[in-house]
Every structure is written in C-alpha cells, then in structure tokens.
Amino acid sequence: METVLFLCYKVIDLYSIIILISVLGSWVDGRNQSPFFRFINKLTDPYLRLFRIIIPAGNMNIDISPIIGITVLNLLKSIIGRLYYFSVV
C-alpha cells in the first residue's frame, strides 16, 4: 500500500512539473508548431480544460486554470501524504 501511495505522490509531482512547462511554453511564440509542446499540451489540456469550463476566462487576458489545477494537485498530494504517513506508522 505504501508503494502505491508513494508512486501516486511522485506522479502528481511529475504532472505538476509538466503543467509548469506548459505554462512557460505558452509565453513562447510558435509553441504550437513544436512537437514537444504539442505533446505537453495533449497531456495537460484535458485536465486544465475542467477548470476552464468551471471558471471561464471571460474578459481576462490571463488563464488561471494552471494555478487552480496545480492547487488541486497539491491538495491531493497533501491527502496522499497523510495517508502514506498513517499507513507507515
């Protein structure tokens, strides 16, 4: 059980980093032409789209879905960390 929780914890860490790469890549012109960023977008867009639907950008020029997405992942990571701690103790 500890191994599964630890693996989930690390996968969430990795996905958070991928979201950050996507955000940094959004500042670069022509990112949609790069195969690397197209792949990153395919990984992150389905998850971030959930938050774009809930909180539409409207007239804002800033997409806050990555902030909300990473916050939700950190909350999930905190829950998994506590489960891991109590399963080991």
N, CA, C and O atoms as a Tinker XYZ file with bonds, in Angstrom:
   356  protein
     1  N      0.820000   -1.196000    0.000000    73     2
     2  CA     0.000000    0.000000    0.000000    64     1     3
     3  C      0.863000    1.257000    0.000000    63     2     4     5
     4  O      0.552000    2.245000   -0.666000    81     3
     5  N      1.969000    1.196000    0.773000    73     3     6
     6  CA     2.847000    2.363000    0.838000    64     5     7
     7  C      3.450000    2.674000   -0.522000    63     6     8     9
     8  O      3.616000    3.838000   -0.889000    81     7
     9  N      3.777000    1.624000   -1.267000    73     7    10
    10  CA     4.389000    1.818000   -2.580000    64     9    11
    11  C      3.422000    2.503000   -3.541000    63    10    12    13
    12  O      3.821000    3.380000   -4.306000    81    11
    13  N      2.170000    2.108000   -3.503000    73    11    14
    14  CA     1.163000    2.713000   -4.380000    64    13    15
    15  C      0.974000    4.187000   -4.032000    63    14    16    17
    16  O      0.901000    5.033000   -4.923000    81    15
    17  N      0.895000    4.492000   -2.741000    73    15    18
    18  CA     0.732000    5.886000   -2.320000    64    17    19
    19  C      1.947000    6.723000   -2.705000    63    18    20    21
    20  O      1.806000    7.858000   -3.162000    81    19
    21  N      3.143000    6.157000   -2.520000    73    19    22
    22  CA     4.367000    6.872000   -2.882000    64    21    23
    23  C      4.420000    7.121000   -4.387000    63    22    24    25
    24  O      4.807000    8.204000   -4.826000    81    23
    25  N      4.033000    6.128000   -5.170000    73    23    26
    26  CA     4.020000    6.272000   -6.627000    64    25    27
    27  C      3.018000    7.341000   -7.059000    63    26    28    29
    28  O      3.327000    8.155000   -7.929000    81    27
    29  N      1.838000    7.352000   -6.472000    73    27    30
    30  CA     0.839000    8.391000   -6.781000    64    29    31
    31  C      1.371000    9.773000   -6.435000    63    30    32    33
    32  O      1.165000   10.729000   -7.182000    81    31
    33  N      2.049000    9.876000   -5.313000    73    31    34
    34  CA     2.637000   11.145000   -4.865000    64    33    35
    35  C      3.637000   11.660000   -5.897000    63    34    36    37
    36  O      3.638000   12.846000   -6.230000    81    35
    37  N      4.480000   10.773000   -6.398000    73    35    38
    38  CA     5.502000   11.172000   -7.374000    64    37    39
    39  C      4.896000   11.478000   -8.745000    63    38    40    41
    40  O      5.382000   12.366000   -9.445000    81    39
    41  N      3.855000   10.766000   -9.132000    73    39    42
    42  CA     3.181000   11.045000  -10.407000    64    41    43
    43  C      2.547000   12.430000  -10.368000    63    42    44    45
    44  O      2.578000   13.155000  -11.362000    81    43
    45  N      1.978000   12.800000   -9.235000    73    43    46
    46  CA     1.398000   14.140000   -9.093000    64    45    47
    47  C      2.491000   15.197000   -9.188000    63    46    48    49
    48  O      2.294000   16.240000   -9.812000    81    47
    49  N      3.647000   14.933000   -8.571000    73    47    50
    50  CA     4.790000   15.855000   -8.701000    64    49    51
    51  C      5.179000   16.039000  -10.163000    63    50    52    53
    52  O      5.370000   17.163000  -10.627000    81    51
    53  N      5.296000   14.933000  -10.881000    73    51    54
    54  CA     5.688000   14.982000  -12.290000    64    53    55
    55  C      4.661000   15.739000  -13.122000    63    54    56    57
    56  O      5.030000   16.539000  -13.981000    81    55
    57  N      3.382000   15.495000  -12.877000    73    55    58
    58  CA     2.336000   16.172000  -13.642000    64    57    59
    59  C      2.323000   17.673000  -13.356000    63    58    60    61
    60  O      2.048000   18.473000  -14.250000    81    59
    61  N      2.617000   18.055000  -12.119000    73    59    62
    62  CA     2.713000   19.482000  -11.784000    64    61    63
    63  C      3.842000   20.143000  -12.562000    63    62    64    65
    64  O      3.700000   21.270000  -13.037000    81    63
    65  N      4.950000   19.449000  -12.691000    73    63    66
    66  CA     6.077000   19.980000  -13.465000    64    65    67
    67  C      5.698000   20.106000  -14.936000    63    66    68    69
    68  O      6.069000   21.081000  -15.589000    81    67
    69  N      4.970000   19.140000  -15.456000    73    67    70
    70  CA     4.534000   19.198000  -16.857000    64    69    71
    71  C      3.598000   20.384000  -17.073000    63    70    72    73
    72  O      3.667000   21.041000  -18.112000    81    71
    73  N      2.732000   20.665000  -16.113000    73    71    74
    74  CA     1.853000   21.840000  -16.218000    64    73    75
    75  C      2.688000   23.113000  -16.229000    63    74    76    77
    76  O      2.408000   24.027000  -17.005000    81    75
    77  N      3.704000   23.185000  -15.383000    73    75    78
    78  CA     4.582000   24.365000  -15.367000    64    77    79
    79  C      5.316000   24.535000  -16.693000    63    78    80    81
    80  O      5.480000   25.659000  -17.168000    81    79
    81  N      5.755000   23.440000  -17.291000    73    79    82
    82  CA     6.402000   23.509000  -18.606000    64    81    83
    83  C      5.417000   24.037000  -19.639000    63    82    84    85
    84  O      5.786000   24.834000  -20.501000    81    83
    85  N      4.174000   23.597000  -19.555000    73    83    86
    86  CA     3.144000   24.084000  -20.470000    64    85    87
    87  C      2.925000   25.583000  -20.313000    63    86    88    89
    88  O      2.783000   26.301000  -21.302000    81    87
    89  N      2.899000   26.054000  -19.067000    73    87    90
    90  CA     2.718000   27.489000  -18.814000    64    89    91
    91  C      3.901000   28.278000  -19.368000    63    90    92    93
    92  O      3.714000   29.297000  -20.032000    81    91
    93  N      5.105000   27.810000  -19.098000    73    91    94
    94  CA     6.291000   28.504000  -19.616000    64    93    95
    95  C      6.313000   28.485000  -21.142000    63    94    96    97
    96  O      6.722000   29.457000  -21.778000    81    95
    97  N      5.874000   27.378000  -21.720000    73    95    98
    98  CA     5.830000   27.280000  -23.175000    64    97    99
    99  C      4.788000   28.180000  -23.801000    63    98   100   101
   100  O      4.911000   28.551000  -24.968000    81    99
   101  N      3.763000   28.537000  -23.044000    73    99   102
   102  CA     2.723000   29.411000  -23.593000    64   101   103
   103  C      3.233000   30.829000  -23.806000    63   102   104   105
   104  O      2.597000   31.610000  -24.512000    81   103
   105  N      4.359000   31.172000  -23.213000    73   103   106
   106  CA     4.933000   32.502000  -23.386000    64   105   107
   107  C      5.782000   32.595000  -24.647000    63   106   108   109
   108  O      6.219000   33.683000  -25.022000    81   107
   109  N      6.018000   31.464000  -25.304000    73   107   110
   110  CA     6.883000   31.418000  -26.480000    64   109   111
   111  C      6.024000   31.426000  -27.740000    63   110   112   113
   112  O      5.051000   30.678000  -27.840000    81   111
   113  N      6.384000   32.268000  -28.694000    73   111   114
   114  CA     5.682000   32.262000  -29.980000    64   113   115
   115  C      5.987000   30.973000  -30.725000    63   114   116   117
   116  O      7.111000   30.473000  -30.686000    81   115
   117  N      5.000000   30.451000  -31.390000    73   115   118
   118  CA     5.186000   29.267000  -32.212000    64   117   119
   119  C      5.247000   27.974000  -31.429000    63   118   120   121
   120  O      5.738000   26.968000  -31.942000    81   119
   121  N      4.766000   27.978000  -30.211000    73   119   122
   122  CA     4.848000   26.751000  -29.414000    64   121   123
   123  C      3.964000   25.647000  -29.981000    63   122   124   125
   124  O      4.240000   24.464000  -29.783000    81   123
   125  N      2.898000   26.031000  -30.687000    73   123   126
   126  CA     2.009000   25.022000  -31.265000    64   125   127
   127  C      2.643000   24.300000  -32.441000    63   126   128   129
   128  O      2.146000   23.259000  -32.872000    81   127
   129  N      3.735000   24.841000  -32.964000    73   127   130
   130  CA     4.414000   24.192000  -34.078000    64   129   131
   131  C      5.473000   23.211000  -33.597000    63   130   132   133
   132  O      5.938000   22.375000  -34.372000    81   131
   133  N      5.853000   23.300000  -32.347000    73   131   134
   134  CA     6.864000   22.410000  -31.793000    64   133   135
   135  C      6.223000   21.081000  -31.384000    63   134   136   137
   136  O      5.226000   21.074000  -30.663000    81   135
   137  N      6.785000   19.965000  -31.836000    73   135   138
   138  CA     6.221000   18.666000  -31.438000    64   137   139
   139  C      6.265000   18.448000  -29.923000    63   138   140   141
   140  O      5.377000   17.814000  -29.354000    81   139
   141  N      7.301000   18.976000  -29.281000    73   139   142
   142  CA     7.422000   18.829000  -27.832000    64   141   143
   143  C      6.262000   19.504000  -27.113000    63   142   144   145
   144  O      5.639000   18.900000  -26.239000    81   143
   145  N      5.965000   20.758000  -27.472000    73   143   146
   146  CA     4.891000   21.477000  -26.795000    64   145   147
   147  C      3.514000   20.962000  -27.204000    63   146   148   149
   148  O      2.571000   21.049000  -26.418000    81   147
   149  N      3.382000   20.434000  -28.403000    73   147   150
   150  CA     2.106000   19.803000  -28.776000    64   149   151
   151  C      1.851000   18.587000  -27.886000    63   150   152   153
   152  O      0.726000   18.341000  -27.451000    81   151
   153  N      2.921000   17.831000  -27.627000    73   151   154
   154  CA     2.806000   16.666000  -26.744000    64   153   155
   155  C      2.466000   17.099000  -25.318000    63   154   156   157
   156  O      1.601000   16.500000  -24.677000    81   155
   157  N      3.135000   18.128000  -24.823000    73   155   158
   158  CA     2.869000   18.646000  -23.478000    64   157   159
   159  C      1.415000   19.124000  -23.379000    63   158   160   161
   160  O      0.736000   18.863000  -22.385000    81   159
   161  N      0.947000   19.821000  -24.409000    73   159   162
   162  CA    -0.443000   20.304000  -24.405000    64   161   163
   163  C     -1.442000   19.149000  -24.424000    63   162   164   165
   164  O     -2.497000   19.231000  -23.794000    81   163
   165  N     -1.116000   18.077000  -25.143000    73   163   166
   166  CA    -2.003000   16.913000  -25.151000    64   165   167
   167  C     -2.092000   16.273000  -23.773000    63   166   168   169
   168  O     -3.115000   15.690000  -23.415000    81   167
   169  N     -1.017000   16.384000  -23.004000    73   167   170
   170  CA    -1.026000   15.830000  -21.650000    64   169   171
   171  C     -1.782000   16.713000  -20.662000    63   170   172   173
   172  O     -2.468000   16.205000  -19.775000    81   171
   173  N     -1.660000   18.022000  -20.809000    73   171   174
   174  CA    -2.204000   18.932000  -19.796000    64   173   175
   175  C     -3.585000   19.496000  -20.128000    63   174   176   177
   176  O     -4.364000   19.779000  -19.217000    81   175
   177  N     -3.898000   19.662000  -21.391000    73   175   178
   178  CA    -5.155000   20.324000  -21.759000    64   177   179
   179  C     -6.421000   19.622000  -21.256000    63   178   180   181
   180  O     -7.339000   20.311000  -20.810000    81   179
   181  N     -6.519000   18.296000  -21.303000    73   179   182
   182  CA    -7.759000   17.685000  -20.783000    64   181   183
   183  C     -7.999000   17.993000  -19.303000    63   182   184   185
   184  O     -9.134000   18.241000  -18.896000    81   183
   185  N     -6.944000   17.980000  -18.508000    73   183   186
   186  CA    -7.085000   18.282000  -17.077000    64   185   187
   187  C     -7.396000   19.755000  -16.857000    63   186   188   189
   188  O     -8.289000   20.089000  -16.078000    81   187
   189  N     -6.674000   20.636000  -17.531000    73   187   190
   190  CA    -6.877000   22.072000  -17.335000    64   189   191
   191  C     -8.203000   22.545000  -17.923000    63   190   192   193
   192  O     -8.761000   23.543000  -17.468000    81   191
   193  N     -8.708000   21.839000  -18.923000    73   191   194
   194  CA    -9.996000   22.200000  -19.522000    64   193   195
   195  C    -11.128000   22.099000  -18.499000    63   194   196   197
   196  O    -12.107000   22.841000  -18.579000    81   195
   197  N    -10.995000   21.186000  -17.544000    73   195   198
   198  CA   -12.004000   21.078000  -16.480000    64   197   199
   199  C    -12.157000   22.398000  -15.742000    63   198   200   201
   200  O    -13.274000   22.803000  -15.420000    81   199
   201  N    -11.051000   23.067000  -15.475000    73   199   202
   202  CA   -11.088000   24.325000  -14.733000    64   201   203
   203  C    -11.438000   25.499000  -15.635000    63   202   204   205
   204  O    -11.985000   26.497000  -15.166000    81   203
   205  N    -11.131000   25.393000  -16.910000    73   203   206
   206  CA   -11.524000   26.452000  -17.852000    64   205   207
   207  C    -13.037000   26.470000  -18.034000    63   206   208   209
   208  O    -13.621000   27.530000  -18.257000    81   207
   209  N    -13.670000   25.315000  -17.942000    73   207   210
   210  CA   -15.128000   25.244000  -18.050000    64   209   211
   211  C    -15.772000   25.815000  -16.790000    63   210   212   213
   212  O    -16.750000   26.558000  -16.868000    81   211
   213  N    -15.221000   25.465000  -15.633000    73   211   214
   214  CA   -15.786000   25.930000  -14.362000    64   213   215
   215  C    -15.602000   27.429000  -14.200000    63   214   216   217
   216  O    -16.528000   28.131000  -13.795000    81   215
   217  N    -14.409000   27.924000  -14.515000    73   215   218
   218  CA   -14.096000   29.349000  -14.366000    64   217   219
   219  C    -13.684000   29.880000  -15.737000    63   218   220   221
   220  O    -12.499000   29.866000  -16.068000    81   219
   221  N    -14.641000   30.347000  -16.539000    73   219   222
   222  CA   -14.290000   30.860000  -17.868000    64   221   223
   223  C    -13.455000   32.135000  -17.764000    63   222   224   225
   224  O    -13.610000   32.921000  -16.830000    81   223
   225  N    -12.572000   32.321000  -18.733000    73   223   226
   226  CA   -11.669000   33.476000  -18.716000    64   225   227
   227  C    -12.424000   34.779000  -18.914000    63   226   228   229
   228  O    -12.042000   35.805000  -18.351000    81   227
   229  N    -13.479000   34.754000  -19.696000    73   227   230
   230  CA   -14.257000   35.975000  -19.937000    64   229   231
   231  C    -13.402000   37.054000  -20.563000    63   230   232   233
   232  O    -12.786000   36.832000  -21.605000    81   231
   233  N    -13.356000   38.217000  -19.942000    73   231   234
   234  CA   -12.570000   39.329000  -20.472000    64   233   235
   235  C    -11.147000   39.361000  -19.933000    63   234   236   237
   236  O    -10.376000   40.257000  -20.278000    81   235
   237  N    -10.788000   38.394000  -19.092000    73   235   238
   238  CA    -9.431000   38.368000  -18.554000    64   237   239
   239  C     -8.450000   37.938000  -19.636000    63   238   240   241
   240  O     -8.777000   37.122000  -20.498000    81   239
   241  N     -7.267000   38.486000  -19.581000    73   239   242
   242  CA    -6.219000   38.091000  -20.518000    64   241   243
   243  C     -5.322000   37.014000  -19.935000    63   242   244   245
   244  O     -4.355000   36.593000  -20.569000    81   243
   245  N     -5.640000   36.572000  -18.740000    73   243   246
   246  CA    -4.820000   35.570000  -18.062000    64   245   247
   247  C     -5.652000   34.313000  -17.843000    63   246   248   249
   248  O     -6.790000   34.374000  -17.378000    81   247
   249  N     -5.065000   33.182000  -18.184000    73   247   250
   250  CA    -5.702000   31.894000  -17.944000    64   249   251
   251  C     -5.245000   31.407000  -16.564000    63   250   252   253
   252  O     -4.068000   31.107000  -16.364000    81   251
   253  N     -6.175000   31.331000  -15.625000    73   251   254
   254  CA    -5.803000   30.922000  -14.271000    64   253   255
   255  C     -6.009000   29.426000  -14.032000    63   254   256   257
   256  O     -5.833000   28.950000  -12.910000    81   255
   257  N     -6.378000   28.687000  -15.069000    73   255   258
   258  CA    -6.610000   27.257000  -14.890000    64   257   259
   259  C     -5.361000   26.499000  -14.426000    63   258   260   261
   260  O     -5.504000   25.563000  -13.639000    81   259
   261  N     -4.133000   26.852000  -14.871000    73   259   262
   262  CA    -2.970000   26.141000  -14.328000    64   261   263
   263  C     -2.782000   26.368000  -12.827000    63   262   264   265
   264  O     -2.359000   25.460000  -12.111000    81   263
   265  N     -3.091000   27.562000  -12.354000    73   263   266
   266  CA    -2.959000   27.847000  -10.923000    64   265   267
   267  C     -3.937000   26.983000  -10.134000    63   266   268   269
   268  O     -3.574000   26.378000   -9.126000    81   267
   269  N     -5.173000   26.934000  -10.603000    73   267   270
   270  CA    -6.188000   26.131000   -9.920000    64   269   271
   271  C     -5.846000   24.648000  -10.029000    63   270   272   273
   272  O     -5.989000   23.897000   -9.064000    81   271
   273  N     -5.394000   24.233000  -11.209000    73   271   274
   274  CA    -5.035000   22.827000  -11.411000    64   273   275
   275  C     -3.908000   22.377000  -10.504000    63   274   276   277
   276  O     -3.978000   21.296000   -9.918000    81   275
   277  N     -2.871000   23.189000  -10.380000    73   275   278
   278  CA    -1.749000   22.831000   -9.508000    64   277   279
   279  C     -2.178000   22.874000   -8.043000    63   278   280   281
   280  O     -1.719000   22.060000   -7.241000    81   279
   281  N     -3.047000   23.807000   -7.690000    73   279   282
   282  CA    -3.551000   23.868000   -6.315000    64   281   283
   283  C     -4.328000   22.603000   -5.960000    63   282   284   285
   284  O     -4.169000   22.059000   -4.867000    81   283
   285  N     -5.162000   22.141000   -6.876000    73   283   286
   286  CA    -5.918000   20.908000   -6.644000    64   285   287
   287  C     -4.964000   19.720000   -6.531000    63   286   288   289
   288  O     -5.155000   18.848000   -5.684000    81   287
   289  N     -3.940000   19.684000   -7.380000    73   287   290
   290  CA    -2.959000   18.600000   -7.301000    64   289   291
   291  C     -2.211000   18.630000   -5.969000    63   290   292   293
   292  O     -1.949000   17.581000   -5.381000    81   291
   293  N     -1.869000   19.818000   -5.496000    73   291   294
   294  CA    -1.183000   19.922000   -4.203000    64   293   295
   295  C     -2.081000   19.486000   -3.053000    63   294   296   297
   296  O     -1.609000   18.879000   -2.092000    81   295
   297  N     -3.366000   19.789000   -3.145000    73   295   298
   298  CA    -4.313000   19.324000   -2.132000    64   297   299
   299  C     -4.384000   17.797000   -2.133000    63   298   300   301
   300  O     -4.373000   17.162000   -1.078000    81   299
   301  N     -4.456000   17.225000   -3.323000    73   299   302
   302  CA    -4.479000   15.771000   -3.452000    64   301   303
   303  C     -3.182000   15.159000   -2.925000    63   302   304   305
   304  O     -3.194000   14.113000   -2.276000    81   303
   305  N     -2.072000   15.824000   -3.214000    73   303   306
   306  CA    -0.770000   15.361000   -2.725000    64   305   307
   307  C     -0.714000   15.389000   -1.198000    63   306   308   309
   308  O     -0.140000   14.495000   -0.577000    81   307
   309  N     -1.303000   16.402000   -0.607000    73   307   310
   310  CA    -1.345000   16.505000    0.848000    64   309   311
   311  C     -2.153000   15.359000    1.454000    63   310   312   313
   312  O     -1.760000   14.779000    2.466000    81   311
   313  N     -3.270000   15.045000    0.833000    73   311   314
   314  CA    -4.100000   13.932000    1.311000    64   313   315
   315  C     -3.339000   12.617000    1.189000    63   314   316   317
   316  O     -3.348000   11.802000    2.112000    81   315
   317  N     -2.682000   12.411000    0.054000    73   315   318
   318  CA    -1.912000   11.182000   -0.153000    64   317   319
   319  C     -0.753000   11.110000    0.832000    63   318   320   321
   320  O     -0.443000   10.037000    1.350000    81   319
   321  N     -0.111000   12.246000    1.094000    73   319   322
   322  CA     0.987000   12.272000    2.058000    64   321   323
   323  C      0.531000   11.864000    3.451000    63   322   324   325
   324  O      1.232000   11.132000    4.150000    81   323
   325  N     -0.634000   12.335000    3.850000    73   323   326
   326  CA    -1.165000   11.950000    5.166000    64   325   327
   327  C     -1.543000   10.466000    5.196000    63   326   328   329
   328  O     -1.297000    9.783000    6.190000    81   327
   329  N     -2.135000    9.974000    4.117000    73   327   330
   330  CA    -2.454000    8.546000    4.055000    64   329   331
   331  C     -1.184000    7.709000    4.125000    63   330   332   333
   332  O     -1.143000    6.680000    4.800000    81   331
   333  N     -0.152000    8.158000    3.424000    73   331   334
   334  CA     1.132000    7.451000    3.433000    64   333   335
   335  C      1.716000    7.445000    4.841000    63   334   336   337
   336  O      2.198000    6.415000    5.313000    81   335
   337  N      1.673000    8.595000    5.509000    73   335   338
   338  CA     2.225000    8.700000    6.861000    64   337   339
   339  C      1.501000    7.757000    7.818000    63   338   340   341
   340  O      2.141000    7.062000    8.606000    81   339
   341  N      0.180000    7.731000    7.753000    73   339   342
   342  CA    -0.577000    6.896000    8.680000    64   341   343
   343  C     -0.532000    5.417000    8.305000    63   342   344   345
   344  O     -0.788000    4.564000    9.155000    81   343
   345  N     -0.213000    5.100000    7.060000    73   343   346
   346  CA    -0.090000    3.688000    6.693000    64   345   347
   347  C      1.268000    3.132000    7.114000    63   346   348   349
   348  O      1.407000    1.928000    7.331000    81   347
   349  N      2.269000    4.003000    7.231000    73   347   350
   350  CA     3.600000    3.565000    7.637000    64   349   351
   351  C      3.685000    3.452000    9.153000    63   350   352   353
   352  O      4.334000    2.552000    9.686000    81   351
   353  N      3.021000    4.380000    9.840000    73   351   354
   354  CA     3.111000    4.417000   11.316000    64   353   355
   355  C      2.356000    3.284000   11.930000    63   354   356
   356  O      2.322000    3.157000   13.154000    81   355
